[in-house]
Amino acid sequence: MIAAKEVGGDFYDFYKLNDTTVAFLVADVSGKGIPAAMFMMTAKTIIKDLAERGLSVDEIFTLANEKLCENNESGMFVTAWIGKFDLSTGKLSFANAGHNPPVIVHANGECEYLKTRPGFVLAGMEGIKYRENEITLDKGDRIFLYTDGVTEATDINETLYGEERLLSYIDKNRNLNAEDLLSGLKEDIDKFAGDAPQFDDITMLVFDYKKKEETAMNEKVFTAKKETLPEVMAFTEECLESFECPMKSSMAICVAVEEIFVNIASYAYPDGDGNATLSFGFDEKERLMTLVIKDSGVPFNPLERAEPDITLSADEREIGGLGIFITKKTMDAVSYTYENGENILTMTKKI
């Protein structure tokens, strides 16, 4: 973001809403300078608060509009585009409040504007309802968000940089990483504008849906019995030692493995014996440990269990649930799926 004055009214934001959902947005407040910057901070705070409540994108904008209309004596308004992306499915839900259409760069080579009918600007009128749109992204797709300071940049002859020039630049430079793409685009805009002063704030944001690099996994199958726990823990400690895992992280991971395996051994196979498979992977560059535990027992999602009330004493608290609660608190991310007759619990932790 490059402000036209010392402070600006544009803003961008992105945040993780849960283990599988991220939100990202860009917005432009009418006006310039300190009043626009103050209104921008209000809008940014309201939108983030509503997003973190788990609301859909249309609900976020509908409620944000009502709040921003209250006591809006300055008559300012906000154009904005927000997206919520589900990492597990590739589904992108989005809403547009009078903002420029994003550019989508498809992994298959196509590059186009993601045009939908925009809603009314935020803070412009009470009682406005916004619409949710949906698309599914493929791994390798890219979304480019921007404010009109990009397309409405002008040269000394008052010629606009324009949508066609923007689309052409992004298409030709599709293979650049996000940082180089943005810095290169800003240089291209400056070259186009020449000696003409920057009239409006310029804000740009790239969202890349990257293909996950495969990580070699250390895998071992164990009989799902409590008596096998020492073998499970020995395998776990061996893997963590090979990753040069710090003591504090190692202890947290070992506690999580013990809790999950004992639960599988106790409840997954009520009608007989079964197995549990542990797979450890390590991304050395990111210092990220991934642990996958699978069993083919009774379908059960431990993450759906209500969290225990830890304010109660052990005698007052309902039995069960504490192990997965501790696991969720100590791991960076925990997710569950049931696929091909298997319970699959995936945990990741920066070490």
N, C-alpha and C positions, 0 to 999 in steps of 0.2 A: 504494500500500500504506500503510495506516494501522494502526500497531501499537496493541494494547490497553494495553500497558505501554511502557516505554522502548525495549525491543527485542522483536521478535516472532519467531514460527516460520514465518510464511507466506513464500513467495517466488514470484517470477515470473521468467522468463528468455526470451530470444529471440536467435537467432544464425543467421548465414548458413553453411550447410554446404558449398555449392559455388555455381557461377554460377547454378544454377536451383532450388536447394532451401534453404528456411528452416525452422527448427524453433522452436516456441514452446510454453511450458508454464506451468502454475500449480500450486502445491502448498501443503500445509498440514501442518505438523509438530504432533503431539500435544504438549500441555503449553504452558507460557508462559515468558517471561523468557529469561535467559541460557542455560540448558541447551537449550531449544528452538532458540534462535538458533544455537548451536554445531552442533547436529544438522542444522539447516537448511543451514548452509554446507557440511557434509560431503555431504549429499544433492545439493545444487546442483552441487557440483564433480564428483561421480561421474557424474551424469546428463549433464552437458555433455561430459565426457571420452568417455563411451560414444557419445554422439550424433556427436561429431566423428570417430569411427572409421568412420562410415558404416553403422552397424548399423540395422536396422529398429526401429520403435518397440516392438514386443513383445520383441525381444532386449534393447533398452536397459533396459526395466523388469525383465526377468527377471534380468539380470546385476546391475543396481543393487540389486535386492532381496537377492541373495546377499551382496553386499558390505556392505550396511547391516545385515544380520543378524549379521555377524561382530562379536563382542565388544559386542553391544548390551545391556550390563548395565543400562542405564537403562530398558529396555523401551519406548522410544519407537517411534512408527511415523509414516509419512508417507502422506497421500492425495495423489494427483497425477494430472494429465491432461496428455498431451503430444501434439502434432501435428507432422507433417512435411509441408510443402506444396511441391509441384512447380509452379513458376511457369510452366513451359512447357506443362503439360497441365491444370492446375487440380485435380489429384488431391491429396486430403488423406488421409493415413494417420494414424491416431491410436490411442492406447491409454489405458485408464482404470484407475487403481489406487485403487479405492474413493472416487473423488472425485465432486463434484457435476457433473451433466451441463451442458455449455455451452449457451448460447442461440445459435441460428443465425438470422440475419435474412437472408432470401432477397431477391435483387434483384427478384423478381416480386411482392413484397409480403407473403409469408408470414413468420411469426415463430414459432419453436417451439423446444422443448428437443431437443438432439441426444442422445437417450437410447439407450444400448446397455447390455448387461449388464456392470457394472463388475467388474474383477478385485479380488483381495485387496489390502489396503494394503501398501505397501512397508515392509520391516523387521519385518513381523508374524510371518512364518513362512518357514522355508527351503523350497526346492524348489517354489516357486510358479511356474507358467508363465502368461504374459500373452498376450492375444489382440490381434491387429492388426485394426482396422476401417478401411474405406475409403469415402469419398464423393468426388464431384467437385463442386467449387464453380464457380459462374458468376461472371463479373466483375460486381462490385457487391454480392456477398455479404459478410456480416460474421459473425465468430465472437466471442462475448463469453464470456470465462472469468472465474471468480470463486471465492472460497473461502466456506465456510459462515458466515463472519462477516457476509456480506451477507444471506442468507436467514434466518439465525437472530438477526439484530438484533431486540431486543425493546423494547417500550415499558414504561411503569411498571406496566401490568397484565399484563406478561409475555406479550403477544401477539406472535407472530413476524411479521417483515416478509414472509417467505414467498415461495414460488416464483411464485404467481399475480401478486402485486403487482410482483415483479421483471420478469416477462414483459410485463406491461401497460406498465410504465414504458419498457422498451426499445422495445416496439412503437410507442408513441405518440411516441417521440423518435428514431425511426430515421434521420431526416434530419440529425441533429446530427453534427458531426465527432467523432472519437473523444475528444478532450480535453474537449469540452463535454459529451458524453454521460456520461463518468465523473465529472466534477465535479458535474454536475447530479444524477446518481444518488446521490452521497454526500450532497448537500444534502437529497435526498428521504428518505434513510435517517435523517439527523439530525432532520429535521422529524417523521418518524414516531416515533422513539425519545423525542423530547422530553427530559425531565430524567433519563431512565434512563441509567446509565453504559454505555459501550461494553464489552461483555463479552469479545469475541473480536477477533482481528486481522481487518481488512477488506482484501482484495486483489482488484483487478479488472484485466483486460487485454482490449483490443480488437484483433482482427486484421481488417483490411479488405483484401479482394481488389479493388483499385481498377481501374477501366477506364483503360487507358493513353491519355493524351492524345496525339492525333496531332501529329507534328512535321513541319513542312514540310521536304522533303528536296531538296538540290541534287544532281541526278543527271546522269551522263554515261557514255556507252558508248565503250569503247576497243577497238581491235584488240589481241588478246592476243599481242603480240610485244615482245621486249625493246627494239626500236627505238622503241616508243611510250612507254617509261618517262618521258622528259622531259615529254611532254604530261600524263601521269598526275600527275607530281609538281607541275607548274605548276597543275593543277586543284586538287590537294590544298592547296597553299600559298595559293591564292586563297580557298578556302573557309575555311581556318583564320584568315586575315587578317580576313575578314568577321566571324568569331566573336570577334575580338580575343583570340585564343589566346596565352597566355604562351609565351615562347621555349622553355622547358624542355619543356612539354607538346607544343608544335608539333614539336620535334625527335623526340620519342618516337613521335608519330603518323606522321610522315614515314618513319621507319625501318620501322615496322610496315607501312605501305602499300607501300613498296618491296619488302620481303621477300615479302609475299603476292602482289603483282602479278608479280614475277619468277618465283615458283613456278608461277603459273597459265600465264604465257607459256612456261615451260619444259616443263611436264608435262601440262597439262589437255587439250591437243588433239594427241595423237600422230599422228592420221591426217589432219590438215589444219588450216586456220585457224579461229579462233573469236573470240569477244568476251569482255570482262570489263566489268561495270557497277559503277561506284563511286557510292554515294549517301551524302552527308553531311547530317546533321541536327543542330540545336543547340537545346537547351532553355535559354533565357536565364535563367529563374527558378532552375533547378537548376544552371546552369552545366555542363550535361552534353552532351558531344559523342557522337553516334552515327554510326558508319561501317558501312555494309553493302556487302560485295563479293560479287558474284554471277558465276558462270560456268556454262555448260552443257556443260562438259567431262566427263572421266572422273570418276565419283563418288569423292570422296576426303575423308575427315575428318582434317584435319591435327592435331586435338586428341587423336586416338587414338595418335599417334606417341609412342614412349617418349622421355622427356626425356633430353637428352645429359648425359654425365658431365662437368661443367665443371671438375672437379678434374684431368682428364687434359690433357696438352698437345695442341696442334692435330694433331700427327703421330699421337698415340695414339688420338684420338677418332674415332669413326665419322663419316663425312661426312654432312651433312644434319641437319635438325631444330633447328639453332641459331636460325634465323630465327623460327620459330613459338614457340620457348622464350622468346626475347627479347620477342616480342609479348605473350605471356601474362603475363610479368612486369611489363611497362610499362603495359598497359591495366588498367582496373579490372575489366572482365569481357569474356570472349570466348566465344562460343557458335557451334555449327555445326548446320545442318540441311540435308537434301536433300529439296527439294520441287519437284514439277512438272518434273523433269529438270534441276534446277539445284543446284549447290553454293552454299550461302548462309552466309557467315561474317559475324557481327555483332560489333562491338567497341564498347565504351563507355568513356569516360574523363571524369572531372571536370576541368574546365579553369578 
